[in-house]
Amino acid sequence: MRVAFVLGTTSGGTGRYVRMLVEGLVRRGHRVVVIGPPSVEEQFSYARAGARFSAVAVSDRPHPANDLRTALAIRRLTRDADIVHAHGLRAGALAALGKTGGPRLVVTLHNALTAGGFVGLVYGVLERIVARRADHVLVVSPDLGAGMARLGARDVRAAVVPAPRLRPAGRTPREVRDELDAGDRPVLLTIARLAQQKGLETLLDVAAGPWPSEQPLFVVAGEGPLRGELQSRIEAERLPVVLLGNRDDVPDLLGAAVALVMPSRWEGQPLTLREALMSGTPAIASDVGGIPEILGDAGILVRAGDVDGFRGAVQALVAPGAAETLSAVAARRGREMPGDDDAVESVLAVYEGRDPKDD
């Protein structure tokens, strides 16, 4: 089978997911081409994974003249493909605009929009293009699937996103707690890009208290455009929050934390939540997107933006014995996470027109 992947600029999960699919398909004898901006090849090395790479500018923002050229380029480059599999709404819409029969179009939606205004209007137009012209739409959360179905998408299925195995921690929890100067305080960990979608203003509101007993220490690993704003508030209000920046010792941090706290406005199938469960760390998370399906009974779900709800969940989880009980449930959920082969077989079922339930 000849498969053409189309994707736009990405520095994270989408690029890694496509690389995993490339490796799995090539290993099974399929021919693969990846179409996207040069930056994704530089970061993810699809050619080294066995694909042919073709550079095309898939920009993050609408530009009519450039978008027309890109759509025509995608059509030309995918003329001989059996399947065109686009990742993300922009790439999916551009591939759909260039579609004139020929290969079937599969679009995986990895994210939802959490902002409004003009961007929201454009997003809505792109959703309609994908819903009406894609043969199959794969989604990372039930709400995305419901939205596509309302817009008339012909075949909507859940995307299977694997969780890479978590490497062992390199330090003891005590060593990590000493680095953080946590003392005997409970440590609550958030791993997130410091951006609007992640709801970090809610985290700071939670940290501000009041706390009926010992005040926890909230630790945030990640970088992003809101760092200055967040740091200024932390210092002005003397909040018990530490911004660590980007870290490469996530297993160590998870081992020292009572729980992962995820106050996001929206998430699909977040890798950080999967990593937490594989480490046996329960989570307190917003009841949005794909989070409930992943978390199950291995933590506490809270309405997004509900400061009192998050604070109450933290208090419940730091009570004696509570975290230990949920930790065993989290570890079980972690063992149930799908792997790379599950993800590759799920897309092959779509490509071949099979229902994976029949396998």
Beta strands, then each sheet from edge to edge (+ up, - down):
strand 1: 2-7
strand 2: 31-36
strand 3: 52-55
strand 4: 83-87
strand 5: 104-109
strand 6: 136-139
strand 7: 156-158
strand 8: 187-191
strand 9: 217-221
strand 10: 241-245
strand 11: 259-262
strand 12: 283-286
strand 13: 299-302
sheet 1: 3+ 2+ 1+ 4+ 5+ 6+ 7+
sheet 2: 10+ 9+ 8+ 11+ 12+ 13+
end
